[in-house]
Every structure is written in structure tokens, then in C-alpha cells.
Amino acid sequence: MRPVVFTARADCGAISTTNGLDTMNAFSLQGSGASEPAWSASRTTLLTNSAPEQERPETALKTIYTLGYEGAALPDFIRTLEDTGVSLLLDVRERPQSRRPGFSKRALSEALSEAGIAYRHVRQLGDPKPGRDAARSGAMEAFRSIFNAHLDLEGSQKALQEVAKEADAQTVVLMCYERAPHDCHRSLVAQRLVGLGSFRIDHLGVQVGRTVTGDKYGAAARRLVGAR
């Protein structure tokens, strides 16, 4: 059987935690009072373990990406998606609003459209309030139990099947707030998707400073740098 394999790349620095709408979508192993991240790698890769290696060579697996926007400026976020070749962003926040400029549903979908990237909000794959409350208090086992039970619901199973079909047909990314994937429910969504097809999971990190003067996001980047 193929083992689960993680590979980590360049360090992406400290993770800041904010209050309000974004923290409803963010989970930290250290609880709501954390000031330092438990995870600092910019990219990890999870390979499916659902079939013998000789039947599922890595090159035959379709990649599903995940990405959190914590601490990111919108131009850098979009440039990361473009560099990766993403064609569809699936927003798995239950509440797709953010105090961070550009990351609420309407603004984000419009910005993505300008970049030629489709957007779809998948509310059924968002973490319900009891799961968010458990994660915010640092009860991560309870959070995972609550969210896995949520994923077992008929509506969630249907949503997972729809996402699996989309992921098989094009290049998709699962988006939520938290930068660290193992602190976020999107990792649990990704794990379920691995069992529904020939997929590998690649957890991305936003590439800071990808915009350059004169490109179509340059002005926006200058406005949003340092936004909270």
C-alpha cells in the first residue's frame, strides 16, 4: 500500500491570528490565544494510500490543491493560483465573509473572474459552528470528530461527490482562512476526496511579493500591502 507522504518546502514565516469573521474559519492547535504558528512550511504534499503503488503511480494521480489566505494580500493570492494553474477555486468557508480586503465572496469571485479563474462557494463543506467553537477553544480532537460527523451527512456526501467530479475534470483549489493546513477543516475535506478518486493533495502557501510593477495586479498590491 502507498504510504501517506508529506514533503515540506521553504519556510513561510510567522502566522498571525486575527479575531472576527476570519477566525470563525480558522483553527489553531494552540487555541485562540496563540501568537506563533504550529506549522510554518509553505507547501506540503499528501499522497493517497487507497491502492497499491503499482496500480496508482504518482504520475497518474490528479492533484487537488488547498490554500489558506491568512496574512495574504489578494494580488499575491491570485498570482499563486495563476502560477499553479488553478482553474476553479472552491470556497469551503461556511460563511464566505472576511475583514481582509478582497476575500469576501463577491469581491473575491470578481477578482478571480478577471484572472480567468472560476469561483464556487461550497457551504455544505464548511465547518459548522460547534466545530469552530471546539477548534477555537483548542479542543482539536472534538473539532475533528464534529466535522467528520458533518461530512458523513447526506448533503455533505453529495457535495464531496460534486467536488470530486470537478477535481477530476479541471485543476481546483480548496480555500479557507487558516494558513496551516493541518489546523484547518480543508485538510479533512481533502482527505475525504482522496478516497473518491485518483487524487493527490498539495497544500500550497501564498507566495509573497509575486506581483511586479506594471502587471495587472500591481496597483492593487501596493494598496493592500500590510492590510489586516
C-alpha positions as CSV (number, residue, x, y, z in Angstrom):
1,M,0.0,0.0,0.0
2,R,1.2,3.5,-0.7
3,P,2.1,5.3,2.5
4,V,1.0,8.9,3.3
5,V,3.9,11.1,2.4
6,F,4.5,14.7,3.3
7,T,7.1,17.0,1.8
8,A,7.8,20.4,3.2
9,R,9.3,23.3,1.3
10,A,10.5,26.8,2.1
11,D,9.6,28.4,5.4
12,C,6.8,30.9,5.1
13,G,7.4,32.7,8.4
14,A,5.1,33.6,11.3
15,I,1.4,33.2,11.2
16,S,-0.7,35.9,12.7
17,T,-4.1,35.2,14.1
18,T,-7.0,37.8,13.9
19,N,-10.4,38.0,15.6
20,G,-13.8,38.3,13.9
21,L,-15.1,36.7,10.8
22,D,-11.8,35.1,9.7
23,T,-11.2,33.3,13.0
24,M,-14.6,31.6,12.5
25,N,-12.9,29.8,9.6
26,A,-9.5,29.4,11.3
27,F,-8.3,26.6,13.7
28,S,-5.2,26.6,15.8
29,L,-3.7,23.7,17.8
30,Q,-2.6,26.3,20.4
31,G,-6.0,27.8,20.9
32,S,-7.3,31.3,20.3
33,G,-4.5,32.9,22.3
34,A,-1.8,31.6,20.1
35,S,0.7,34.0,18.7
36,E,3.1,31.6,17.0
37,P,2.2,29.0,14.3
38,A,2.4,25.3,14.8
39,W,3.1,25.0,11.1
40,S,5.4,27.1,9.0
41,A,6.1,25.2,5.8
42,S,4.8,26.8,2.7
43,R,3.9,23.6,0.9
44,T,3.1,20.0,1.9
45,T,2.0,17.1,-0.3
46,L,-0.3,14.2,0.7
47,L,-0.4,11.1,-1.5
48,T,-3.3,8.8,-1.5
49,N,-2.9,5.4,0.3
50,S,-6.0,3.9,-1.1
51,A,-4.4,1.5,-3.7
52,P,-1.2,-0.4,-4.3
53,E,1.6,1.7,-5.7
54,Q,1.9,-0.4,-8.9
55,E,-1.8,0.4,-9.7
56,R,-1.7,4.1,-8.8
57,P,1.6,5.6,-9.9
58,E,2.1,9.1,-8.6
59,T,2.2,10.5,-12.2
60,A,-1.3,9.2,-12.8
61,L,-2.8,11.0,-9.8
62,K,-4.8,14.2,-10.3
63,T,-3.7,17.0,-7.9
64,I,-6.2,18.8,-5.7
65,Y,-4.7,21.9,-4.1
66,T,-5.6,23.6,-0.9
67,L,-4.7,27.2,0.2
68,G,-5.4,29.5,3.1
69,Y,-5.4,33.3,2.8
70,E,-4.3,34.2,6.3
71,G,-1.9,37.1,6.2
72,A,-2.1,37.3,2.4
73,A,-2.7,40.2,0.1
74,L,-5.2,39.5,-2.7
75,P,-2.8,40.1,-5.6
76,D,-0.2,37.6,-4.1
77,F,-3.0,35.1,-3.5
78,I,-4.3,35.3,-7.1
79,R,-0.7,35.2,-8.5
80,T,-0.1,32.0,-6.6
81,L,-3.2,30.4,-8.1
82,E,-2.1,31.5,-11.6
83,D,1.4,30.1,-11.1
84,T,-0.1,26.8,-10.1
85,G,-2.5,26.6,-13.0
86,V,-5.7,26.6,-10.9
87,S,-8.9,27.0,-13.0
88,L,-11.5,26.7,-10.2
89,L,-11.4,27.9,-6.6
90,L,-13.8,26.1,-4.2
91,D,-14.5,28.3,-1.2
92,V,-15.1,25.9,1.8
93,R,-15.8,28.5,4.4
94,E,-19.3,28.2,5.9
95,R,-19.5,32.0,6.0
96,P,-17.7,33.5,3.0
97,Q,-17.1,36.9,4.5
98,S,-13.8,38.4,5.6
99,R,-12.5,41.6,7.1
100,R,-9.4,41.1,5.0
101,P,-9.8,43.3,1.8
102,G,-10.8,41.3,-1.2
103,F,-11.6,38.0,0.4
104,S,-15.4,38.2,0.9
105,K,-17.4,36.2,-1.6
106,R,-18.4,38.9,-4.1
107,A,-15.0,40.7,-4.2
108,L,-13.1,37.5,-4.4
109,S,-15.2,36.0,-7.1
110,E,-14.9,39.2,-9.2
111,A,-11.2,39.4,-8.8
112,L,-10.8,35.7,-9.7
113,S,-13.0,36.2,-12.8
114,E,-10.7,38.9,-14.0
115,A,-7.8,36.5,-13.7
116,G,-9.7,33.8,-15.6
117,I,-10.3,31.6,-12.5
118,A,-13.8,30.3,-11.7
119,Y,-15.3,30.6,-8.2
120,R,-17.8,28.4,-6.3
121,H,-18.9,28.6,-2.7
122,V,-19.4,25.1,-1.2
123,R,-21.2,25.9,2.0
124,Q,-22.0,22.3,2.8
125,L,-18.3,21.6,3.2
126,G,-17.8,24.5,5.7
127,D,-17.2,23.8,9.3
128,P,-20.4,24.2,11.4
129,K,-20.4,26.5,14.5
130,P,-19.9,23.7,17.0
131,G,-16.8,22.6,15.2
132,R,-15.5,26.1,15.0
133,D,-16.1,26.6,18.7
134,A,-14.3,23.4,19.6
135,A,-11.3,24.4,17.5
136,R,-11.2,27.9,18.9
137,S,-11.0,26.5,22.4
138,G,-8.1,24.2,21.4
139,A,-10.2,21.0,21.6
140,M,-8.9,19.7,18.2
141,E,-10.0,16.1,18.7
142,A,-13.5,17.3,19.4
143,F,-13.3,19.6,16.3
144,R,-12.3,16.7,14.1
145,S,-15.0,14.5,15.5
146,I,-17.7,17.1,14.9
147,F,-16.5,17.9,11.4
148,N,-16.1,14.3,10.3
149,A,-19.7,13.7,11.5
150,H,-20.8,16.7,9.5
151,L,-19.0,15.2,6.4
152,D,-21.0,12.0,6.9
153,L,-24.3,13.8,6.3
154,E,-26.1,13.1,3.1
155,G,-25.7,16.7,1.9
156,S,-22.0,16.7,2.6
157,Q,-21.5,13.4,0.8
158,K,-23.3,14.8,-2.2
159,A,-21.1,17.9,-2.1
160,L,-18.0,15.8,-1.9
161,Q,-19.0,13.8,-4.9
162,E,-19.6,17.0,-6.9
163,V,-16.2,18.4,-5.9
164,A,-14.5,15.1,-6.8
165,K,-16.1,15.3,-10.3
166,E,-14.9,18.9,-10.7
167,A,-11.4,18.0,-9.5
168,D,-11.2,15.2,-12.0
169,A,-12.1,17.5,-14.9
170,Q,-10.0,20.6,-14.0
171,T,-7.5,22.0,-11.6
172,V,-9.1,23.0,-8.4
173,V,-8.1,24.5,-5.1
174,L,-9.9,24.3,-1.8
175,M,-9.7,27.6,0.0
176,C,-10.3,28.6,3.6
177,Y,-8.7,31.1,6.0
178,E,-6.1,29.3,8.1
179,R,-2.6,29.2,6.6
180,A,-1.6,26.0,8.3
181,P,-3.5,23.1,6.6
182,H,-3.5,20.7,9.5
183,D,-5.2,23.3,11.6
184,C,-8.0,23.7,9.1
185,H,-11.0,21.7,8.2
186,R,-10.0,21.8,4.5
187,S,-7.5,19.1,5.2
188,L,-10.3,16.8,6.4
189,V,-12.2,17.6,3.2
190,A,-9.2,16.8,1.1
191,Q,-8.7,13.5,2.9
192,R,-12.3,12.5,2.0
193,L,-11.7,13.5,-1.6
194,V,-8.6,11.2,-1.8
195,G,-11.0,8.3,-1.1
196,L,-13.2,9.2,-4.0
197,G,-10.8,9.2,-6.9
198,S,-7.2,9.0,-8.1
199,F,-6.1,12.2,-6.3
200,R,-3.1,13.6,-4.5
201,I,-3.3,16.6,-2.2
202,D,-0.9,19.5,-2.4
203,H,-1.1,22.2,0.3
204,L,0.1,25.5,-1.1
205,G,1.3,28.6,0.6
206,V,0.8,32.1,-0.7
207,Q,3.9,33.3,-2.5
208,V,4.5,36.8,-1.1
209,G,5.7,39.5,-3.4
210,R,4.7,37.8,-6.7
211,T,3.3,41.0,-8.1
212,V,5.5,43.3,-10.1
213,T,5.2,47.0,-11.1
214,G,3.2,47.3,-14.3
215,D,1.3,44.0,-14.1
216,K,-2.5,44.0,-13.8
217,Y,-2.4,43.5,-10.1
218,G,0.5,45.8,-9.3
219,A,-1.6,48.8,-8.2
220,A,-3.9,46.6,-6.0
221,A,-0.8,45.0,-4.4
222,R,0.5,48.4,-3.4
223,R,-2.8,49.3,-1.9
224,L,-3.2,46.1,0.0
225,V,0.3,45.5,1.4
226,G,0.1,45.3,5.1
227,A,-3.8,45.1,5.2
228,R,-5.3,43.4,8.1
